Amino acid sequence: MQKKFCYHSGINKNEVKIKMEMAHIFECCMLLCFGFSWPLNVIKAYKARTAKGTSLAFITLIITGYLAGIAAKIINAQFNYVLAVYFLNLAIVFCNVIVYARNKSLDNKKASAAVRQKIADLKIKIDTNKTIKVSKEDNMNFKELNGLSKKNQVVLLGGTMDKEIPVTELAQAFSFNFELYNRSATALSVKEAKAYFEENVSDLKPEGIILHLGDNDISAFQNNAEAFDKNYLSLLAAIKAANKKCRVALVNVNNPKNDKIVAALNSHIKALAASEKCVYVNLENAKLWNPKANLAASAFARNMGVSVRKPLNDVAEILYSYAYLEIKAEPKAQEIAG
């Protein structure tokens, strides 16, 4: 009986071994099928030269799955050809990540070039004054104008240079699906901004507002930085009182000479943005035109919808890219506001 038991036990072990080997073969076939599809995907993505249609989240999920499979093999001490196929597939999928990063960079460069071209085309239209009629909101009564304007849109509030930015024309050029109003005023200071906002902007109940203030407050800031902060906070409180859901972007002051006082003022603006949960916009990004990876201008325009909140950082970079490419280069440029 003992011999018979051992004999049958031997058969069972062989059966188990055969079944395990078959399982490994089928698992390997499954991995090879997946594996052959990934090189084709890499080649297709590389030739496409765009990240559109490629999901980084999906690729990450696949990588996570392969890592889990490799971990299972290692834990079970199954160091065989199947494990090698797992590593091979993982390497090929990582090639997809590299190609995705390369294509994303190309997309951003294309978007940047397209944006620059649109700005150049718009400048030609404004200079020739043939196809665009530049609006003159600064010559109108803002109270009257606000009554004709849509509520819950985006507003630019700044000083002298900001008045010259043709926001309406830029919004049209970039196909924004929201209204963009310019309520900037000559030599507007932070100290005057709250009263000015309540008089000329609050009726609009803006959903978003871009604030570019501080150019006319450098001396006052040097004398009393605390008062500057207090006045800025009062303005932000007035904005929230007009619309508690209003998103706010604070744009720093241009500092081409790296002036220490201006640098300190900008650090206060940045701190205010952080403490009040506002977006902080660095003008250097607009000058260099370096759109954020998730905020490339073309993607920004394409992804926006009625229920999508407009990224104020993108809007500000478009406005001030135009300002520093066109307005700053021409000190005698005609004052235009959109």
C-alpha positions as CSV (number, residue, x, y, z in Angstrom):
1,M,0.0,0.0,0.0
2,Q,2.8,2.4,0.8
3,K,4.4,1.8,-2.5
4,K,1.1,2.4,-4.3
5,F,0.6,5.7,-2.4
6,C,4.0,6.9,-3.4
7,Y,3.4,5.9,-7.0
8,H,0.2,7.9,-7.2
9,S,1.8,10.8,-5.3
10,G,4.5,10.9,-8.1
11,I,1.8,11.1,-10.7
12,N,0.1,14.0,-8.9
13,K,3.4,15.9,-8.7
14,N,4.0,15.5,-12.4
15,E,0.5,16.7,-13.2
16,V,0.9,19.7,-11.0
17,K,4.3,20.4,-12.7
18,I,2.7,20.1,-16.1
19,K,-0.2,22.4,-15.2
20,M,2.2,25.0,-13.7
21,E,4.3,24.9,-16.9
22,M,1.2,25.3,-19.0
23,A,0.1,28.2,-16.8
24,H,3.4,29.9,-17.3
25,I,3.3,29.4,-21.1
26,F,-0.2,30.9,-21.3
27,E,0.8,33.8,-19.0
28,C,3.9,34.3,-21.2
29,C,1.7,34.3,-24.3
30,M,-0.6,36.9,-22.8
31,L,2.4,39.1,-21.9
32,L,3.9,38.7,-25.4
33,C,0.6,39.8,-27.0
34,F,0.6,42.9,-24.9
35,G,4.3,43.3,-25.5
36,F,4.0,43.3,-29.3
37,S,1.3,46.1,-29.1
38,W,3.5,48.5,-27.1
39,P,6.4,48.8,-29.6
40,L,3.8,49.6,-32.3
41,N,2.3,52.2,-30.0
42,V,5.7,53.7,-29.3
43,I,6.5,54.0,-33.1
44,K,3.0,55.5,-33.8
45,A,3.4,58.1,-31.0
46,Y,6.9,59.0,-32.1
47,K,5.9,59.6,-35.7
48,A,2.8,61.5,-34.6
49,R,4.9,64.2,-32.8
50,T,2.0,65.1,-30.5
51,A,0.7,63.9,-27.1
52,K,-2.9,64.4,-28.1
53,G,-4.8,61.2,-27.8
54,T,-2.2,59.7,-25.4
55,S,-3.2,59.2,-21.8
56,L,-0.4,59.4,-19.3
57,A,-2.7,58.1,-16.6
58,F,-3.4,55.0,-18.7
59,I,0.3,54.3,-19.2
60,T,0.9,54.8,-15.5
61,L,-1.8,52.3,-14.7
62,I,-0.2,49.7,-17.0
63,I,3.2,50.3,-15.4
64,T,1.6,49.8,-12.0
65,G,0.1,46.5,-13.2
66,Y,3.4,45.2,-14.5
67,L,5.2,46.2,-11.3
68,A,2.5,44.3,-9.3
69,G,3.0,41.2,-11.5
70,I,6.8,41.4,-11.1
71,A,6.4,41.7,-7.3
72,A,4.1,38.6,-7.2
73,K,6.7,36.6,-9.2
74,I,9.5,37.7,-6.8
75,I,7.5,36.9,-3.7
76,N,6.7,33.4,-5.0
77,A,10.3,32.9,-6.0
78,Q,9.3,32.3,-9.6
79,F,12.5,33.4,-11.3
80,N,11.8,32.1,-14.8
81,Y,11.3,33.3,-18.4
82,V,7.9,34.7,-17.5
83,L,9.6,37.2,-15.2
84,A,12.0,38.2,-18.0
85,V,9.0,38.9,-20.2
86,Y,7.5,41.1,-17.5
87,F,10.7,43.2,-17.4
88,L,10.8,43.4,-21.2
89,N,7.2,44.7,-21.3
90,L,7.9,47.2,-18.5
91,A,10.9,48.6,-20.4
92,I,8.9,49.0,-23.6
93,V,6.1,50.8,-21.7
94,F,8.6,53.2,-20.1
95,C,9.7,54.0,-23.7
96,N,6.0,55.2,-24.1
97,V,6.5,57.6,-21.2
98,I,9.7,59.0,-22.7
99,V,8.0,59.5,-26.1
100,Y,5.0,61.1,-24.3
101,A,7.3,63.6,-22.5
102,R,9.0,64.4,-25.8
103,N,5.7,64.9,-27.6
104,K,4.3,67.0,-24.8
105,S,7.3,69.3,-25.1
106,L,6.7,69.6,-28.9
107,D,3.0,70.4,-28.2
108,N,4.0,73.2,-25.9
109,K,6.5,74.6,-28.4
110,K,3.9,74.5,-31.1
111,A,1.4,76.2,-28.8
112,S,3.9,78.9,-28.0
113,A,4.6,79.5,-31.7
114,A,0.9,79.7,-32.5
115,V,0.3,82.1,-29.7
116,R,3.1,84.4,-30.8
117,Q,1.8,84.3,-34.4
118,K,-1.7,85.2,-33.2
119,I,-0.3,88.1,-31.2
120,A,1.7,89.3,-34.3
121,D,-1.4,89.0,-36.5
122,L,-3.5,90.9,-34.0
123,K,-0.8,93.7,-33.8
124,I,-0.9,94.0,-37.6
125,K,-4.7,94.3,-37.5
126,I,-4.6,96.9,-34.8
127,D,-1.9,99.0,-36.6
128,T,-3.7,98.9,-39.9
129,N,-7.1,99.4,-38.2
130,K,-8.7,97.6,-41.2
131,T,-10.3,94.6,-39.6
132,I,-10.5,95.4,-35.9
133,K,-12.1,98.3,-34.3
134,V,-10.2,99.0,-31.0
135,S,-12.6,99.9,-28.2
136,K,-12.2,102.8,-25.9
137,E,-13.7,101.9,-22.6
138,D,-11.7,104.5,-20.8
139,N,-13.6,107.2,-22.6
140,M,-16.9,105.8,-21.4
141,N,-18.7,106.0,-18.1
142,F,-18.0,102.6,-16.4
143,K,-21.3,102.7,-14.6
144,E,-23.1,102.9,-17.8
145,L,-20.8,100.4,-19.5
146,N,-21.3,97.9,-16.6
147,G,-25.0,98.0,-17.2
148,L,-24.5,96.8,-20.7
149,S,-21.9,94.1,-19.8
150,K,-22.4,90.5,-18.7
151,K,-22.0,89.6,-15.1
152,N,-19.8,86.9,-13.6
153,Q,-17.1,87.3,-16.3
154,V,-13.3,88.1,-16.0
155,V,-11.9,91.6,-15.3
156,L,-8.5,93.1,-15.6
157,L,-7.8,95.8,-13.0
158,G,-4.4,97.6,-13.2
159,G,-2.7,100.9,-13.9
160,T,-1.5,102.9,-16.9
161,M,0.1,100.2,-19.0
162,D,-2.8,97.8,-18.3
163,K,-5.2,100.3,-19.9
164,E,-3.4,99.8,-23.2
165,I,-4.0,96.0,-23.4
166,P,-6.8,95.4,-25.9
167,V,-8.4,92.6,-23.9
168,T,-11.6,92.3,-26.0
169,E,-9.5,91.8,-29.2
170,L,-7.2,89.4,-27.5
171,A,-10.1,87.4,-26.1
172,Q,-11.5,87.2,-29.7
173,A,-8.1,86.3,-31.2
174,F,-7.7,83.4,-28.7
175,S,-11.4,82.3,-29.0
176,F,-12.1,82.6,-25.2
177,N,-15.7,81.5,-24.5
178,F,-16.1,84.2,-21.8
179,E,-16.0,88.0,-21.7
180,L,-12.9,89.8,-20.7
181,Y,-13.3,93.4,-19.5
182,N,-10.6,96.0,-18.9
183,R,-11.3,98.3,-15.9
184,S,-7.8,99.6,-15.5
185,A,-7.1,103.3,-14.6
186,T,-4.2,105.7,-15.1
187,A,-1.7,105.6,-12.2
188,L,-4.1,103.5,-10.1
189,S,-2.5,102.7,-6.7
190,V,-3.3,100.0,-4.1
191,K,-4.5,102.7,-1.7
192,E,-7.1,104.0,-4.2
193,A,-8.0,100.5,-5.6
194,K,-10.7,99.5,-3.1
195,A,-12.8,102.7,-3.7
196,Y,-12.2,102.4,-7.4
197,F,-13.3,98.8,-7.5
198,E,-16.5,99.5,-5.6
199,E,-17.3,102.4,-7.9
200,N,-16.3,100.9,-11.3
201,V,-16.1,97.1,-11.0
202,S,-18.2,95.6,-8.2
203,D,-21.4,95.9,-10.3
204,L,-20.0,93.3,-12.7
205,K,-19.7,90.7,-9.8
206,P,-16.7,89.2,-11.6
207,E,-16.1,85.5,-11.6
208,G,-12.4,86.1,-12.0
209,I,-10.2,89.2,-11.6
210,I,-6.6,89.9,-12.5
211,L,-5.0,92.5,-10.4
212,H,-1.8,94.3,-11.5
213,L,-1.1,96.9,-8.9
214,G,2.0,98.2,-7.2
215,D,3.7,100.2,-9.9
216,N,2.4,103.4,-8.3
217,D,3.0,102.3,-4.7
218,I,6.8,101.8,-4.6
219,S,7.5,104.9,-2.6
220,A,4.5,104.4,-0.3
221,F,5.6,100.8,0.2
222,Q,9.1,101.9,1.1
223,N,7.7,104.2,3.7
224,N,5.1,101.9,5.1
225,A,5.0,98.3,3.9
226,E,2.3,97.4,6.5
227,A,-0.1,100.0,5.1
228,F,0.5,98.6,1.6
229,D,-0.5,95.1,2.8
230,K,-3.5,96.5,4.7
231,N,-4.8,98.4,1.6
232,Y,-4.3,95.3,-0.6
233,L,-6.2,93.1,1.9
234,S,-9.0,95.7,2.0
235,L,-9.3,95.5,-1.8
236,L,-9.4,91.7,-1.7
237,A,-12.1,91.8,0.9
238,A,-14.1,94.1,-1.3
239,I,-13.7,91.7,-4.2
240,K,-15.0,88.8,-2.1
241,A,-17.9,90.9,-0.9
242,A,-19.0,91.5,-4.5
243,N,-18.7,87.8,-5.3
244,K,-17.5,85.4,-2.6
245,K,-16.6,82.8,-5.3
246,C,-14.5,85.2,-7.3
247,R,-11.1,83.8,-8.2
248,V,-8.3,86.4,-8.0
249,A,-4.8,86.5,-9.6
250,L,-2.2,88.9,-8.3
251,V,0.4,90.0,-10.9
252,N,3.8,91.1,-9.6
253,V,5.5,94.4,-10.5
254,N,7.9,94.5,-13.4
255,N,11.5,94.7,-12.0
256,P,14.0,94.8,-14.9
257,K,16.7,96.4,-12.9
258,N,16.4,94.0,-9.9
259,D,15.6,96.8,-7.6
260,K,15.6,95.7,-3.9
261,I,12.6,97.7,-3.0
262,V,10.5,96.4,-5.9
263,A,11.7,92.8,-5.1
264,A,10.5,93.3,-1.5
265,L,7.2,94.6,-2.8
266,N,6.8,91.6,-5.0
267,S,7.6,89.3,-2.1
268,H,4.7,90.9,-0.2
269,I,2.4,90.5,-3.2
270,K,3.4,86.8,-3.4
271,A,2.8,86.4,0.4
272,L,-0.6,88.0,0.0
273,A,-1.5,85.7,-2.8
274,A,-0.6,82.7,-0.7
275,S,-2.4,83.8,2.5
276,E,-5.6,84.8,0.6
277,K,-5.5,81.7,-1.7
278,C,-5.1,83.7,-4.9
279,V,-3.1,82.9,-8.0
280,Y,0.3,84.5,-8.2
281,V,1.5,85.5,-11.7
282,N,5.1,86.3,-12.3
283,L,5.6,88.7,-15.2
284,E,8.8,87.0,-16.2
285,N,6.8,84.0,-17.4
286,A,4.9,86.3,-19.8
287,K,8.0,88.0,-21.0
288,L,9.7,84.7,-21.8
289,W,6.5,83.1,-22.9
290,N,6.8,79.8,-21.1
291,P,3.2,78.4,-20.7
292,K,2.8,75.8,-18.0
293,A,2.6,72.2,-19.1
294,N,-1.2,71.8,-18.2
295,L,-1.8,75.5,-19.3
296,A,-0.6,75.7,-22.9
297,A,-2.7,78.3,-24.7
298,S,-4.1,75.9,-27.3
299,A,-5.2,73.3,-24.7
300,F,-6.5,76.1,-22.6
301,A,-8.8,77.4,-25.3
302,R,-9.8,73.8,-26.4
303,N,-10.6,72.5,-22.9
304,M,-12.7,75.5,-21.7
305,G,-16.5,75.1,-21.5
306,V,-19.4,76.8,-19.8
307,S,-18.9,74.8,-16.6
308,V,-15.1,74.9,-16.7
309,R,-13.3,77.5,-14.6
310,K,-10.9,79.6,-16.7
311,P,-7.3,79.4,-15.5
312,L,-6.4,83.0,-14.6
313,N,-2.6,82.3,-14.9
314,D,-3.1,81.5,-18.6
315,V,-5.2,84.6,-19.2
316,A,-2.7,86.8,-17.5
317,E,0.3,85.4,-19.4
318,I,-1.5,86.0,-22.7
319,L,-2.4,89.6,-21.8
320,Y,1.1,90.5,-20.5
321,S,2.9,88.6,-23.2
322,Y,1.1,91.0,-25.6
323,A,1.9,93.9,-23.3
324,Y,5.6,93.3,-23.1
325,L,6.0,92.3,-26.8
326,E,4.1,95.2,-28.2
327,I,3.2,97.9,-25.7
328,K,6.5,98.2,-23.7
329,A,8.4,98.2,-27.0
330,E,6.5,101.2,-28.1
331,P,6.3,103.9,-25.4
332,K,4.3,106.2,-27.6
333,A,1.7,103.6,-28.5
334,Q,-1.9,104.7,-28.7
335,E,-3.8,104.1,-25.5
336,I,-6.2,101.3,-26.1
337,A,-8.4,99.3,-23.8
338,G,-10.7,96.4,-24.5
